[in-house]
């Protein structure tokens, strides 16, 4: 198993550096790769804020990426739900993950937007 960092994933997704993309593509396609939620949150942040990728495009790109059989996440269903929540709501990705986790766990927060999402969890 290989743990991937955000820059590695970004080079793979963006293909903006041919040499790094080729290396990342080879490693990712030939190994089981672990992606921590914190790393995925960094990828989302960079795509949104630095590369100005829309939330809808981020969801599409990452849904495809995490669907690879060799990509290992703590809970793919939760992350998939979080991507949907992120796209459709005025929440950052970490709050979207927490909202998605509220389907399985009790999530406590003082954040009004997050609490609203948690109360409407039947929407995802």
C-alpha positions as CSV (number, residue, x, y, z in Angstrom):
1,X,0.0,0.0,0.0
2,X,1.1,3.5,-0.8
3,X,-0.1,6.6,0.9
4,X,-0.6,9.5,-1.5
5,X,-0.2,13.2,-0.7
6,X,-2.2,16.0,-2.2
7,X,0.5,17.1,-4.7
8,X,0.8,13.6,-6.1
9,X,-2.9,13.4,-6.6
10,X,-3.1,16.9,-8.1
11,X,-0.3,16.1,-10.7
12,X,-2.3,13.0,-11.6
13,X,-5.6,14.8,-12.0
14,X,-4.4,18.0,-13.6
15,X,-1.7,16.5,-15.9
16,X,0.0,19.9,-15.7
17,X,3.5,18.5,-15.4
18,X,4.1,15.7,-17.9
19,X,7.0,14.1,-16.1
20,X,5.2,14.1,-12.7
21,X,1.9,13.0,-14.3
22,X,3.6,10.0,-15.9
23,X,5.2,8.9,-12.6
24,X,2.0,9.4,-10.7
25,X,0.0,7.6,-13.3
26,X,2.3,4.6,-13.1
27,X,2.3,4.4,-9.3
28,X,-1.4,5.0,-9.0
29,X,-2.4,2.5,-11.7
30,X,-0.1,-0.3,-10.3
31,X,-0.6,-0.1,-6.6
32,X,-3.2,0.1,-3.9
33,X,-3.2,3.7,-2.8
34,X,-4.5,5.1,0.5
35,X,-5.9,8.6,0.6
36,X,-6.6,10.2,3.9
37,X,-9.6,12.5,4.3
38,X,-7.2,15.4,5.2
39,X,-5.3,14.9,2.0
40,X,-8.5,14.8,0.0
41,X,-9.7,18.0,1.7
42,X,-6.4,19.6,0.6
43,X,-6.9,18.4,-3.0
44,X,-10.4,19.9,-3.0
45,X,-9.2,23.2,-1.5
46,X,-6.4,23.6,-4.1
47,X,-8.7,22.7,-7.0
48,X,-11.3,25.2,-5.8
49,X,-9.1,28.1,-4.7
50,X,-5.9,27.8,-6.8
51,X,-7.1,26.3,-10.0
52,X,-10.7,27.8,-9.8
53,X,-12.3,24.4,-10.6
54,X,-16.1,24.5,-10.1
55,X,-17.6,22.4,-7.3
56,X,-19.5,20.4,-9.9
57,X,-16.3,19.6,-11.8
58,X,-14.5,18.8,-8.5
59,X,-17.2,16.3,-7.7
60,X,-17.1,14.7,-11.1
61,X,-13.3,14.5,-11.2
62,X,-13.0,13.1,-7.6
63,X,-15.9,10.7,-8.0
64,X,-14.2,9.1,-11.0
65,X,-10.8,9.1,-9.2
66,X,-12.1,7.5,-6.0
67,X,-14.0,4.9,-7.9
68,X,-10.8,3.2,-9.0
69,X,-10.7,-0.2,-7.3
70,X,-7.1,0.4,-6.0
71,X,-8.0,3.7,-4.3
72,X,-8.5,3.1,-0.6
73,X,-10.4,5.6,1.5
74,X,-11.7,5.2,5.1
75,X,-15.3,5.2,3.8
76,X,-15.9,5.7,0.0
77,X,-19.7,6.1,0.6
78,X,-19.2,8.9,3.1
79,X,-16.7,10.7,0.8
80,X,-19.1,10.3,-2.2
81,X,-21.9,11.7,-0.1
82,X,-19.6,14.5,1.0
83,X,-18.7,15.4,-2.6
84,X,-22.5,15.7,-3.3
85,X,-23.1,17.8,-0.2
86,X,-20.1,20.0,-1.1
87,X,-21.3,20.6,-4.6
88,X,-24.9,21.4,-3.5
89,X,-24.4,23.5,-0.4
90,X,-22.5,26.5,0.9
91,X,-20.1,24.4,3.0
92,X,-16.4,23.7,2.8
93,X,-15.4,20.2,2.1
94,X,-14.4,19.3,5.7
95,X,-17.9,20.3,6.9
96,X,-19.4,18.4,4.0
97,X,-17.5,15.3,5.3
98,X,-18.9,15.9,8.8
99,X,-22.4,16.3,7.4
100,X,-22.0,13.1,5.5
101,X,-20.8,11.3,8.6
102,X,-23.9,12.4,10.4
103,X,-25.7,9.6,8.6
104,X,-23.8,7.1,10.7
105,X,-22.6,9.1,13.7
106,X,-23.8,11.9,16.0
107,X,-22.0,15.0,14.9
108,X,-21.9,18.0,17.4
109,X,-21.1,21.5,16.2
110,X,-21.9,25.1,16.8
111,X,-21.6,25.9,13.1
112,X,-25.0,27.0,11.9
113,X,-24.5,25.9,8.3
114,X,-23.3,22.5,9.3
115,X,-26.1,22.0,11.7
116,X,-28.6,22.9,9.0
117,X,-27.0,20.3,6.7
118,X,-27.1,17.7,9.5
119,X,-30.8,18.3,10.1
120,X,-31.4,17.8,6.4
121,X,-29.4,14.7,6.1
122,X,-32.2,12.9,4.4
123,X,-31.3,14.9,1.3
124,X,-28.2,12.7,0.6
